[in-house]
Amino acid sequence: MHIDLPEKRYYAIGEVAKAFGVNTSLIRFWEKEFDVLKPKKNAKGNRKFTPEDVKNLKFIYHLVKERGFTLEGAKTHLKEEKKEALSNFEIINTLENIKTQLIKIKEHL
């Protein structure tokens, strides 16, 4: 899954939800369920997600929505195989982005 977010230090919850195509309530729910999500909150209580949080959200989205894991299964998977699974996911994601860019280049030729 390719997420179109500009390079920024912090993202609002609305930006993140729109990029993933989900409701903000789902993002808030996942924040409560998964310990790896720790967005910063400003004085008003608005959540500000870092690029690291977005990367973790992307992995959680992949596990739950694309691979069909239950929330408990995704939590277990994150705890047991976090480093290996996350690095594999990052490699696959990078390759998919390269493929998308190559297809765009091919269309321009």
PyRosetta script that sets phi, psi and omega in degrees:
from pyrosetta import init, pose_from_sequence

init()
pose = pose_from_sequence("MHIDLPEKRYYAIGEVAKAFGVNTSLIRFWEKEFDVLKPKKNAKGNRKFTPEDVKNLKFIYHLVKERGFTLEGAKTHLKEEKKEALSNFEIINTLENIKTQLIKIKEHL")
pose.set_psi(1, 131.5)
pose.set_omega(1, -179.6)
pose.set_phi(2, -102.4)
pose.set_psi(2, 126.2)
pose.set_omega(2, -179.7)
pose.set_phi(3, -106.0)
pose.set_psi(3, 125.7)
pose.set_omega(3, 178.0)
pose.set_phi(4, -96.5)
pose.set_psi(4, 94.2)
pose.set_omega(4, 174.7)
pose.set_phi(5, -128.6)
pose.set_psi(5, 137.4)
pose.set_omega(5, 176.9)
pose.set_phi(6, -67.0)
pose.set_psi(6, 157.5)
pose.set_omega(6, 178.3)
pose.set_phi(7, -74.3)
pose.set_psi(7, 109.1)
pose.set_omega(7, 178.6)
pose.set_phi(8, -139.4)
pose.set_psi(8, 166.3)
pose.set_omega(8, 178.2)
pose.set_phi(9, -78.8)
pose.set_psi(9, -37.7)
pose.set_omega(9, -179.6)
pose.set_phi(10, -135.9)
pose.set_psi(10, 145.5)
pose.set_omega(10, 177.9)
pose.set_phi(11, -122.0)
pose.set_psi(11, 140.7)
pose.set_omega(11, 175.5)
pose.set_phi(12, -75.1)
pose.set_psi(12, 157.8)
pose.set_omega(12, -177.9)
pose.set_phi(13, -63.0)
pose.set_psi(13, -33.4)
pose.set_omega(13, 178.1)
pose.set_phi(14, -64.6)
pose.set_psi(14, -40.7)
pose.set_omega(14, 177.7)
pose.set_phi(15, -62.7)
pose.set_psi(15, -44.0)
pose.set_omega(15, -178.2)
pose.set_phi(16, -66.3)
pose.set_psi(16, -45.4)
pose.set_omega(16, -179.7)
pose.set_phi(17, -61.8)
pose.set_psi(17, -42.4)
pose.set_omega(17, 179.5)
pose.set_phi(18, -64.7)
pose.set_psi(18, -39.9)
pose.set_omega(18, -179.9)
pose.set_phi(19, -64.0)
pose.set_psi(19, -36.2)
pose.set_omega(19, 179.7)
pose.set_phi(20, -87.3)
pose.set_psi(20, -12.8)
pose.set_omega(20, -179.5)
pose.set_phi(21, 73.6)
pose.set_psi(21, 34.2)
pose.set_omega(21, 179.3)
pose.set_phi(22, -128.4)
pose.set_psi(22, 171.3)
pose.set_omega(22, 176.8)
pose.set_phi(23, -79.0)
pose.set_psi(23, 154.9)
pose.set_omega(23, 177.7)
pose.set_phi(24, -64.4)
pose.set_psi(24, -28.2)
pose.set_omega(24, 179.4)
pose.set_phi(25, -64.0)
pose.set_psi(25, -33.8)
pose.set_omega(25, 177.6)
pose.set_phi(26, -67.4)
pose.set_psi(26, -40.0)
pose.set_omega(26, 178.2)
pose.set_phi(27, -63.3)
pose.set_psi(27, -43.8)
pose.set_omega(27, 178.1)
pose.set_phi(28, -63.6)
pose.set_psi(28, -39.7)
pose.set_omega(28, 178.5)
pose.set_phi(29, -63.1)
pose.set_psi(29, -46.3)
pose.set_omega(29, 179.1)
pose.set_phi(30, -63.2)
pose.set_psi(30, -33.6)
pose.set_omega(30, 177.5)
pose.set_phi(31, -60.6)
pose.set_psi(31, -40.8)
pose.set_omega(31, 178.8)
pose.set_phi(32, -70.3)
pose.set_psi(32, -35.3)
pose.set_omega(32, -174.3)
pose.set_phi(33, -81.2)
pose.set_psi(33, -34.4)
pose.set_omega(33, -174.0)
pose.set_phi(34, -110.1)
pose.set_psi(34, 125.1)
pose.set_omega(34, -178.0)
pose.set_phi(35, -69.1)
pose.set_psi(35, -22.4)
pose.set_omega(35, -177.2)
pose.set_phi(36, -72.2)
pose.set_psi(36, -16.9)
pose.set_omega(36, 179.7)
pose.set_phi(37, -92.3)
pose.set_psi(37, 111.8)
pose.set_omega(37, 179.9)
pose.set_phi(38, -133.6)
pose.set_psi(38, 70.4)
pose.set_omega(38, 179.3)
pose.set_phi(39, -68.1)
pose.set_psi(39, 148.6)
pose.set_omega(39, 176.9)
pose.set_phi(40, -77.5)
pose.set_psi(40, 151.1)
pose.set_omega(40, 177.8)
pose.set_phi(41, -121.9)
pose.set_psi(41, 137.3)
pose.set_omega(41, 178.6)
pose.set_phi(42, -84.4)
pose.set_psi(42, -173.0)
pose.set_omega(42, -176.3)
pose.set_phi(43, -60.9)
pose.set_psi(43, -31.9)
pose.set_omega(43, 179.0)
pose.set_phi(44, -79.3)
pose.set_psi(44, -13.8)
pose.set_omega(44, -178.0)
pose.set_phi(45, 95.9)
pose.set_psi(45, 5.9)
pose.set_omega(45, 178.1)
pose.set_phi(46, -71.2)
pose.set_psi(46, 136.4)
pose.set_omega(46, -179.5)
pose.set_phi(47, -80.5)
pose.set_psi(47, 137.7)
pose.set_omega(47, 175.7)
pose.set_phi(48, -124.9)
pose.set_psi(48, 113.8)
pose.set_omega(48, -176.5)
pose.set_phi(49, -92.2)
pose.set_psi(49, 134.6)
pose.set_omega(49, 176.6)
pose.set_phi(50, -86.0)
pose.set_psi(50, 165.0)
pose.set_omega(50, 175.1)
pose.set_phi(51, -57.0)
pose.set_psi(51, -31.8)
pose.set_omega(51, 176.9)
pose.set_phi(52, -65.6)
pose.set_psi(52, -40.7)
pose.set_omega(52, 176.4)
pose.set_phi(53, -63.3)
pose.set_psi(53, -40.9)
pose.set_omega(53, 179.7)
pose.set_phi(54, -64.2)
pose.set_psi(54, -40.1)
pose.set_omega(54, 177.6)
pose.set_phi(55, -62.1)
pose.set_psi(55, -43.3)
pose.set_omega(55, 177.6)
pose.set_phi(56, -65.9)
pose.set_psi(56, -39.7)
pose.set_omega(56, 176.2)
pose.set_phi(57, -61.9)
pose.set_psi(57, -39.7)
pose.set_omega(57, 179.3)
pose.set_phi(58, -61.7)
pose.set_psi(58, -41.4)
pose.set_omega(58, 179.3)
pose.set_phi(59, -68.6)
pose.set_psi(59, -42.0)
pose.set_omega(59, 177.7)
pose.set_phi(60, -63.6)
pose.set_psi(60, -43.3)
pose.set_omega(60, 177.5)
pose.set_phi(61, -59.1)
pose.set_psi(61, -43.5)
pose.set_omega(61, 179.3)
pose.set_phi(62, -60.2)
pose.set_psi(62, -46.8)
pose.set_omega(62, -178.7)
pose.set_phi(63, -65.5)
pose.set_psi(63, -46.9)
pose.set_omega(63, -173.0)
pose.set_phi(64, -80.6)
pose.set_psi(64, -49.0)
pose.set_omega(64, -173.0)
pose.set_phi(65, -87.2)
pose.set_psi(65, -39.0)
pose.set_omega(65, -174.8)
pose.set_phi(66, -91.4)
pose.set_psi(66, -39.1)
pose.set_omega(66, -178.5)
pose.set_phi(67, -96.9)
pose.set_psi(67, -9.8)
pose.set_omega(67, 174.2)
pose.set_phi(68, 78.8)
pose.set_psi(68, 24.1)
pose.set_omega(68, 177.0)
pose.set_phi(69, -69.0)
pose.set_psi(69, 149.1)
pose.set_omega(69, 168.6)
pose.set_phi(70, -76.7)
pose.set_psi(70, 167.9)
pose.set_omega(70, 178.7)
pose.set_phi(71, -62.6)
pose.set_psi(71, -41.8)
pose.set_omega(71, 178.6)
pose.set_phi(72, -64.9)
pose.set_psi(72, -39.9)
pose.set_omega(72, 177.9)
pose.set_phi(73, -64.5)
pose.set_psi(73, -40.2)
pose.set_omega(73, 178.8)
pose.set_phi(74, -67.1)
pose.set_psi(74, -40.0)
pose.set_omega(74, 177.5)
pose.set_phi(75, -61.7)
pose.set_psi(75, -45.6)
pose.set_omega(75, 179.7)
pose.set_phi(76, -62.2)
pose.set_psi(76, -44.1)
pose.set_omega(76, 179.9)
pose.set_phi(77, -61.4)
pose.set_psi(77, -42.1)
pose.set_omega(77, 178.8)
pose.set_phi(78, -64.5)
pose.set_psi(78, -41.8)
pose.set_omega(78, -177.8)
pose.set_phi(79, -70.7)
pose.set_psi(79, -44.5)
pose.set_omega(79, -173.6)
pose.set_phi(80, -77.9)
pose.set_psi(80, -42.4)
pose.set_omega(80, -172.1)
pose.set_phi(81, -123.6)
pose.set_psi(81, 31.8)
pose.set_omega(81, -171.2)
pose.set_phi(82, -56.9)
pose.set_psi(82, -53.4)
pose.set_omega(82, -174.7)
pose.set_phi(83, -65.8)
pose.set_psi(83, -46.7)
pose.set_omega(83, -178.1)
pose.set_phi(84, -67.9)
pose.set_psi(84, -46.6)
pose.set_omega(84, -178.7)
pose.set_phi(85, -65.4)
pose.set_psi(85, -41.0)
pose.set_omega(85, -179.1)
pose.set_phi(86, -66.9)
pose.set_psi(86, -39.7)
pose.set_omega(86, 179.0)
pose.set_phi(87, -67.5)
pose.set_psi(87, -39.9)
pose.set_omega(87, 176.0)
pose.set_phi(88, -62.4)
pose.set_psi(88, -41.8)
pose.set_omega(88, 179.0)
pose.set_phi(89, -63.1)
pose.set_psi(89, -42.0)
pose.set_omega(89, 179.1)
pose.set_phi(90, -63.5)
pose.set_psi(90, -40.3)
pose.set_omega(90, 178.5)
pose.set_phi(91, -63.2)
pose.set_psi(91, -46.7)
pose.set_omega(91, 179.8)
pose.set_phi(92, -62.5)
pose.set_psi(92, -42.6)
pose.set_omega(92, 179.5)
pose.set_phi(93, -62.7)
pose.set_psi(93, -42.5)
pose.set_omega(93, 178.3)
pose.set_phi(94, -62.8)
pose.set_psi(94, -43.4)
pose.set_omega(94, 178.7)
pose.set_phi(95, -64.1)
pose.set_psi(95, -38.9)
pose.set_omega(95, 177.2)
pose.set_phi(96, -64.5)
pose.set_psi(96, -39.1)
pose.set_omega(96, 177.6)
pose.set_phi(97, -64.8)
pose.set_psi(97, -40.8)
pose.set_omega(97, 177.8)
pose.set_phi(98, -63.1)
pose.set_psi(98, -43.0)
pose.set_omega(98, 179.1)
pose.set_phi(99, -60.3)
pose.set_psi(99, -43.4)
pose.set_omega(99, 179.0)
pose.set_phi(100, -61.8)
pose.set_psi(100, -43.4)
pose.set_omega(100, 179.1)
pose.set_phi(101, -65.1)
pose.set_psi(101, -40.8)
pose.set_omega(101, 178.5)
pose.set_phi(102, -64.6)
pose.set_psi(102, -38.2)
pose.set_omega(102, 177.8)
pose.set_phi(103, -64.9)
pose.set_psi(103, -40.0)
pose.set_omega(103, 178.1)
pose.set_phi(104, -64.1)
pose.set_psi(104, -41.4)
pose.set_omega(104, 178.1)
pose.set_phi(105, -63.4)
pose.set_psi(105, -42.2)
pose.set_omega(105, 179.7)
pose.set_phi(106, -62.0)
pose.set_psi(106, -39.6)
pose.set_omega(106, 179.0)
pose.set_phi(107, -66.2)
pose.set_psi(107, -31.0)
pose.set_omega(107, 180.0)
pose.set_phi(108, -76.7)
pose.set_psi(108, -18.8)
pose.set_omega(108, -178.2)
pose.set_phi(109, -79.1)
pose.dump_pdb("model.pdb")
